[in-house]
Amino acid sequence: MKVNTQSVNFTADRKLIDFIQKRMDKLDMFYDKVIQSDVYLKVENTSDKENKVFEARVRVPGDSFIVKKQCKTFEEGTDMAVSSLERQLKKRKEKLRAHI
């Protein structure tokens, strides 16, 4: 799956982008009709420790899923967002199976 990663207010290193790609590729196991994924990484200027925002949009035929997580690290946000997307994609697949 092609994952478009954009970082806002900073430059993401190759290790982080590869980590995100690897985690997002696991979504293909749950729903194989994923068209495209867009990932936005943002750092907010706050004194809060949880100032990293991970936002992902996954497009499937006829719909798109958006998940936004705010955490201490982008890796933690990636894991939380991917597990949330897994649940949403499983639910969508079950709905499609029920209609057939």
Secondary structure, DSSP 8 states (H G I E B T S, - for coil): --EEEEEESS---HHHHHHHHHHHHGGGGT-TT--EEEEEEEE--SSSS--EEEEEEEEETTEEEEEEEEESSHHHHHHHHHHHHHHHHHHHHHHHHHH-
